[in-house]
Amino acid sequence: MTLLSVNLNKIAVLRNSRGGNEPDICQAAQTCIESGCGGITVHPRPDLRHVRPADVRALAAMLRGRVEYNIEGNPFAGARGEYPGLIALAREVRPTQVTLVPDGDGQITSDHGFDLRRDIERLRPLVAELLELGCRVSLFVDAGTDAFDLAVSTLRGGRNKPAWRSMPATISARRIWGRSRPPYPGWLKSRSAMR
């Protein structure tokens, strides 16, 4: 069954622009849960422009055992100030899912996927660690890439069993304007409508 996961980043942006603690991100999550959502998504960034590490921790405490919790972010962005890094946050809070996204500080929103031929060797150990922590892992990649096999192999842990049978793993495909959608199996999901 497909579950709606509500992204709370804009709630945090509004709070941060006002200063203080209103609107409260945990209260926003509670409202979403009471309205029937199946998950909460956040995207903490090193520049702290919206969801902050303290939010990630507070949400983890309130969501555990209630709904899915998805944390998105760039696994290559290291610790900076109060931001410990995406992988460190995942180690600490152990979310249901970690979505790996190759965004930078200067980006308004995530607009491209990983260059798998360039990044796969750096991604493999991070994906393996996240899977070992019990997190489902999603890779943000461009639709139309000829390197889906690298992503699939990485999410399978290098095994030849189908990913959906061997361990919790998904692949997110990002459709970029001007590129045709590739004919991939139905279990690969496009995030084009979600961004």
C-alpha positions as CSV (number, residue, x, y, z in Angstrom):
1,M,0.0,0.0,0.0
2,T,1.2,3.5,-0.8
3,L,1.4,5.8,2.2
4,L,1.4,9.6,2.1
5,S,4.5,11.1,3.8
6,V,4.1,14.8,4.6
7,N,7.3,17.0,4.2
8,L,7.5,19.4,7.1
9,N,10.4,21.6,5.7
10,K,8.2,24.6,4.9
11,I,6.8,24.6,8.4
12,A,10.4,24.9,9.7
13,V,11.1,27.6,7.1
14,L,8.1,29.7,8.4
15,R,9.2,29.1,12.0
16,N,12.8,30.1,11.2
17,S,11.8,33.3,9.3
18,R,9.6,34.4,12.3
19,G,12.2,33.5,15.0
20,G,11.1,31.6,18.0
21,N,9.4,28.3,18.0
22,E,6.1,28.9,16.2
23,P,4.8,27.1,14.3
24,D,5.9,24.1,16.3
25,I,7.2,21.3,14.0
26,C,6.1,18.5,16.4
27,Q,2.6,19.9,16.6
28,A,2.5,20.1,12.8
29,A,3.5,16.4,12.7
30,Q,0.8,15.5,15.2
31,T,-1.8,17.3,13.1
32,C,-0.6,15.4,10.0
33,I,-0.8,12.1,11.8
34,E,-4.3,12.9,13.2
35,S,-5.3,13.6,9.6
36,G,-4.2,10.2,8.5
37,C,-0.8,10.5,7.0
38,G,1.4,7.4,7.0
39,G,4.8,9.2,7.4
40,I,6.7,12.4,8.0
41,T,9.6,13.6,5.8
42,V,12.2,16.1,6.7
43,H,15.3,17.4,4.8
44,P,17.9,18.8,7.2
45,R,20.7,20.8,5.5
46,P,24.1,22.0,6.8
47,D,23.0,25.6,6.3
48,L,20.0,25.1,8.8
49,R,17.6,26.9,6.5
50,H,14.7,24.8,7.6
51,V,14.6,21.5,9.6
52,R,17.4,21.5,12.1
53,P,19.1,18.6,13.9
54,A,17.1,19.3,17.1
55,D,13.9,19.0,15.0
56,V,15.1,15.7,13.6
57,R,15.7,14.4,17.1
58,A,12.4,15.7,18.5
59,L,10.4,14.2,15.6
60,A,12.2,10.8,16.0
61,A,11.1,10.6,19.6
62,M,7.5,11.4,18.9
63,L,7.1,9.4,15.7
64,R,8.8,6.1,16.8
65,G,6.2,3.3,16.4
66,R,3.5,5.6,15.1
67,V,4.3,6.4,11.4
68,E,7.2,6.1,9.0
69,Y,10.0,8.7,9.4
70,N,12.0,9.7,6.3
71,I,15.1,11.9,6.5
72,E,16.4,13.2,3.2
73,G,19.8,14.8,2.6
74,N,23.2,14.9,1.1
75,P,25.4,12.1,2.5
76,F,28.5,13.8,1.3
77,A,27.8,17.1,3.2
78,G,29.9,16.9,6.4
79,A,29.4,18.2,9.8
80,R,29.1,22.0,10.1
81,G,28.3,23.9,13.3
82,E,25.3,22.1,15.0
83,Y,24.7,20.0,11.9
84,P,26.4,16.6,12.5
85,G,26.0,15.3,9.0
86,L,23.2,13.2,7.5
87,I,24.7,9.8,8.3
88,A,25.4,10.8,11.9
89,L,21.8,11.9,12.3
90,A,20.6,8.6,10.8
91,R,22.9,6.7,13.3
92,E,21.4,8.7,16.1
93,V,17.7,8.5,15.3
94,R,17.4,5.4,13.1
95,P,14.6,6.6,10.8
96,T,12.4,4.3,8.8
97,Q,14.0,5.6,5.6
98,V,16.9,7.7,4.5
99,T,16.7,9.3,1.1
100,L,20.1,10.3,-0.3
101,V,20.0,13.5,-2.3
102,P,23.0,15.2,-4.0
103,D,22.0,18.8,-3.2
104,G,24.2,21.7,-2.3
105,D,23.7,24.8,0.0
106,G,23.1,27.0,-3.0
107,Q,20.1,25.0,-4.3
108,I,16.6,26.2,-3.6
109,T,15.3,22.7,-4.0
110,S,16.6,19.3,-5.1
111,D,16.7,19.5,-8.9
112,H,19.0,16.6,-10.0
113,G,20.0,13.1,-9.1
114,F,23.4,11.5,-8.3
115,D,25.9,11.0,-11.1
116,L,26.1,7.3,-10.4
117,R,29.2,6.6,-12.5
118,R,31.0,9.3,-10.5
119,D,29.4,8.8,-7.0
120,I,28.6,5.1,-6.7
121,E,31.9,4.1,-5.0
122,R,31.3,6.7,-2.3
123,L,27.7,5.8,-2.0
124,R,28.1,2.0,-1.5
125,P,29.5,2.0,2.0
126,L,27.0,4.6,3.1
127,V,24.1,2.6,1.8
128,A,25.5,-0.5,3.4
129,E,25.8,1.2,6.8
130,L,22.3,2.6,6.6
131,L,20.8,-0.8,5.7
132,E,22.8,-2.3,8.6
133,L,21.1,0.3,10.9
134,G,17.8,-1.0,9.7
135,C,16.9,2.0,7.5
136,R,15.2,1.6,4.1
137,V,17.4,3.6,1.6
138,S,16.3,5.6,-1.4
139,L,18.7,7.1,-3.9
140,F,17.8,10.2,-5.8
141,V,18.8,9.7,-9.4
142,D,17.8,11.2,-12.8
143,A,15.3,9.3,-14.9
144,G,16.9,8.4,-18.2
145,T,20.2,7.6,-16.6
146,D,21.9,4.6,-18.1
147,A,23.3,3.7,-14.7
148,F,20.2,2.3,-12.9
149,D,22.0,-1.1,-12.7
150,L,24.6,0.5,-10.4
151,A,21.9,1.8,-8.1
152,V,20.1,-1.5,-8.0
153,S,23.3,-3.4,-7.3
154,T,24.2,-1.0,-4.5
155,L,20.8,-1.2,-2.9
156,R,20.9,-5.0,-3.1
157,G,24.2,-5.0,-1.3
158,G,25.8,-6.4,-4.5
159,R,23.6,-9.5,-4.4
160,N,21.7,-10.8,-7.4
161,K,18.4,-11.2,-5.5
162,P,15.7,-8.6,-6.3
163,A,16.1,-5.7,-3.9
164,W,12.5,-5.8,-2.8
165,R,12.9,-9.4,-1.6
166,S,16.4,-9.2,-0.1
167,M,16.3,-6.0,2.1
168,P,14.4,-2.8,2.5
169,A,15.4,-0.6,-0.4
170,T,13.9,1.6,-3.0
171,I,15.2,3.8,-5.8
172,S,13.8,7.2,-6.5
173,A,14.0,8.5,-10.1
174,R,13.9,12.2,-10.8
175,R,12.5,13.2,-14.1
176,I,14.4,16.1,-15.5
177,W,12.7,18.4,-18.1
178,G,13.5,17.5,-21.6
179,R,14.3,13.9,-20.9
180,S,12.0,11.0,-21.6
181,R,11.0,8.7,-18.9
182,P,12.9,5.4,-19.2
183,P,11.1,2.0,-19.4
184,Y,12.0,0.8,-15.9
185,P,10.3,-1.8,-13.7
186,G,7.3,-0.6,-11.8
187,W,9.0,-0.9,-8.4
188,L,11.2,2.1,-9.3
189,K,9.3,5.2,-8.3
190,S,9.4,8.6,-10.0
191,R,9.6,11.5,-7.6
192,S,8.9,14.1,-10.3
193,A,5.5,14.9,-8.9
194,M,6.9,15.2,-5.4
195,R,9.4,18.0,-5.9
